[in-house]
């Protein structure tokens, strides 16, 4: 009897593992049955995901969610945005509270190897930096010895900060604040000498300051931060839907397909473009043949999304840099749609 009980006790965790995976084995079917996509976003980062004056979520991360909703429903409005803090985000995805995490989140070995996540195509190539007030006269991150630095917990940013201080043999005093708005406020009101996060986030924070020109992003980039949407492991079909939707945005820019001219490409004679806008492979993912074209018509191509939210003429004014197409010196590159 004791032996049977012992075997049963050891079996329970294994059984739980299989049950938890099976719960989300048909994510696409669950989304279609529910009638909307549940998308986890940040709690308000300009350029990536933030409610506008009408309460509408705007930004790159929000547009990626709309692209996926369009791929599934051919309707970008069939979506529920769920605001998640850095500490909440992974649990929300693992538990099924959201179907996708599109929340300026870095793809890392640990997150795929031990958190049960899979990251799709990189949406934004970033790197961690530091923001200081010009009045501090600090011009290099290596001059931050004994400085207080605001940082959010549960992020790669916090770990990178510790590595940077150790590797450069300087003492940095982290001021760890969970809520993004509170951490930004702490920096702007002088509680911290500097703020550290991804460089795009620093540009967003600077844009919120009363006088953005009073703040300086230091020249050092201390990490690689490939930001990508994430899904749960165990559902390859759903992962492929998200992955190829993001790739469609990138490929559309390369083809020159925009939100405005997308419809005109239906008459193309280019065989490569034809495969893209009318795919006989899409049905294997549970999508319509023209899902890629529908996505571009709804949200635009990758370049349009970038420029509208964080580009040169946006509030953040960021150059494309690494996020330019591969054919223009950047890293954005989609595998073939064939």
N, C-alpha and C positions, 0 to 999 in steps of 0.2 A: 504493500500500500504506500509506504514512504517513498519507494522508488517511483511509483506512478505520479505521486504529488510533485516530486522533484522535477520529473520530466515535464509535467504540465507547467510548472513555474518558469522553467527555462523557455518553454515554447511560447508563453504569453507575449514577451517583448517582440519575438519574431513575427507572431501573428499580427501584433499591433502595427508593425512596419508594413506588412503587406496590405492591411486594411487601410492604413493612412494613404498609401500610394493609390489603391484602387478607388478611393473616394474621389480622386481628381484625375482618373485615367481618361475621362472623356470631357475635358474642359470645354472644348468647342461646342459639344452637344448641350452641355449645361448652360452655356452662355446663350445659345440659340433658344433654348427652352425658356430661359429667364426673360429674354427679350432685350437684354442690355449687357454691355461690358462693364465690369467693375475695375476701375483703374486706380492704383495707388500712386499718388503724386506727393510732392513736398508740401510744406506748410506755408509757402509763399516766397518764392525766389524769382525776382524779376528776370525775364528772358527765358525761364524754364517752365515754371508753373506757378501762377499767381492769379487770384480773381481780379478782374478789372472792375471798373466802377459799377457795372451792371451785374456783378457776381459771376460773370463768365470766366472760366479758367482759360488763360492764355499762356503761351510759351512753347518752347520746343518739346518738352515732355508731354504737355497737354496735346499738342498736335500729333505726336506719335500715337497717343491713345486714340485720337480721332481717326487716324489712318487705319489702325487695327479695327476699330468699330466699322469703318467703311468697308474694309475687306470682308468682314463677316456679314454685315447687314446691308451694305450699300447705303448707309445712313450714318453720318458722323455724329448725329445727336443721340444715338442709342447708347448712351454711356453714363455711368455714375462715377464721378470723381470722389476719391476718398483721400483726404489730407492726412499724411502720416509723418510723424517725427522720425529722426534718424534711428532712434531706439525702437520705434514701433514697426518699422517698415518690413523687416524680415519675418517677424512673427505673423504679421497680417497676411503676407503672401503664403507662408507655410500652412497657415490654418485655413486658407480658402476664403478669407475675408475679401481679398481682391484676386483678380484673375491674372493681373500683370502689374509689375512694379515699374513705373516709368518716372523715376524720381532722382535725377542727377546722382546715380549710384555707380560706384566704381566696380568694374569686373576684376575680381581677384581670385587667386588659387584657392584660398581658404573658403571663400563664399561658395564656390562650386564644389569643392572637395568635401566640405563638412556641414554646410548649411542646406544642402539639398536643392540648390538653385542652378539654373542654367541661364546664361546671358546671351542675348541675341546680338546682331550686328551693332557695332559701336556707333552711337549717335553723335557723340561729341568727344574729341580727343582733347584732354585737359591736363593740367598739372598744378600742384599745390604751390601757393605763394603766400606773400605777406602784405598786409595793408597797414600803413602808418600815417600819422598826421605829419604834414610837411614841417610843422613847427617843431617836431621832435628832432629834426636835423639828421635823422637816421637815413642812410642811403643804401645800406646793404643789410641783408638778413644776418650776416655774420657779425653785425654790430649790435645784435639784440641781447647781448650778455646781461643777465639779471633783469631782463624785461618781463613784464606780465603780458601774456598772449591769450586772447579769448579763443576758445575752441569748443566745438560740440562733441559730446561723448558718443561712443558707439560708431565712430567713423574711422576711415583710413587716415583722415587728417590728424586725429589725436595721436595715432601710432607714428605717423611720419614726423610729427613735431618732436617726439621723444628721440627718434632716430637722428634727426637733424642736429639736435642739441648735443647728443652723445658723440656723433661723428665729428662735430666741429669743436668739441671740448668747450662748450659754453653752457651757462646755466640759464634756463628759461623757466619761468613760473607760469604754468598753465592755469587759466581761469576757465574751469569747465562748466558750461551752462547748457542745459538740455534744449530749451526752446530757442529756435533760431532768432526770433524777434528780440528776445531778451538778451541774447548774446551780442547781437548787433547794437542794441541800445547801450550795453555795457561798454562797448568799444567807443561809440560816438560820444558818450558822456564822460569818457576819460578813466573808466575803471580799469581798462587794459591799455597798455602801450601800443599793442598791435593786434591785428586780427588775422587768423590764418584759415584758409580753406582753398578750394579750387580757384584758379585765377579768374574764371568766368564769374564765380560767386563774389569774388572781391570787387569786380567791376560792377556787379549788381548792388553791392553794399555801398560802394562809392557813389553810385547814382542816386541813392536814397538820402545822402548827406545834404545838409542845408546848403553847403557850398562844396560841390564835388572837387573843385580845384584845390581845396585845402588838404586833400588826401593823395598819397602816393603808393602805387603798387611797386614794391621793391623788385629789382631785376631778377633775383634768383627764383628758379622753378625747381623745387626740391623732390618732385616725384612724377611718376606717370599715372594719370587718372583717366583711363578710358571709360567713359560713362555710357552705359547701355541698359536697355530694358531687360528685366529678368522675369522668368517664369519658374514654376516648380519642376523639378526633375520627375520623370515617370510618365510624361505625356509628350512623346516626340511629335505627334501631329500638331498639337497646340504650339509647341516651340517653333515648328517650321512655319506655321501661320504668321507668328510674330516676326520671326527672322526674315522671311521673304517679303513681308510687308515693308519693313524698314529698307531692305535692299531695293525694293521697287521705287522708293523715293529717290535713292541715289542713282539708280539706273535711268530713271526718267530725266534727271538733270543732264546726264551724259548724252541722252538722245535729243535733248532740247525740247522735251515735252513739258509744257507748263499748264498751270490751271486754266489759263486763258485759251491756249491753242490745242488742248488735249483732244477735243472732239474731231478736229481736222485730221488727226493722225489715223482715223479709221480707214482712210482711203490710201494709206501708204503702200508702196510697192517694195519697200525694204523688208527683206525676209526676217532679219533680226528683230526689227521693230514689230513686225507682225506677230512673232512669237511672244513678244512682251505684252502686247495689248489684247491678244486673243490666244490664251494659253490652253492647250489640251492637257496640260499637266495639273492645272489648278484644281480640277475635280478630285484629285487624289488627296488634297488637303481639305476638301469640303467647301471650296470656294468657287465662285463663278469664273468663267473663262476670262472675263474682262475685269477681274478684281483690281489689277494693277492700274488700269486706266481709270477706273472709278475712284481709286485712292487719290490719284493726282488731280482729278477734277474736283475732289472734295477739299483737299488741303494744300495742293501744290506739290512741286518736287522738293528735294532736300535743300537745294540752294534757296528757293523761295522761302521755305520755312526758316532757314538760318537767317537770311537777311531781314525778314520781318520781325524776328524776335531778338536777335543779338547782334546783327550785322552793323555795318558802318553807319547806316542812317537810322538805326534804332537808338533807344535810350542808352544801351551799353556801348555801342560803337566799336564792336570787336571785328578785326580783320579775319578773313577765313583761315589763314595760316595752315595748320595741320588738317583742318577740316575742309580744305579745298579738295576738288576731285583729284584723283591720282594723275590725270592727264594735265593738271595745272599745278603740279608740285606738292599736292597734299596727300593724305592717306585714305580718303574716302574712295572706296572701290567695291563694286558689286560683282559677285560671281555671275557667270552667264545665265540667262533665262532660257535654257534649252535642256 
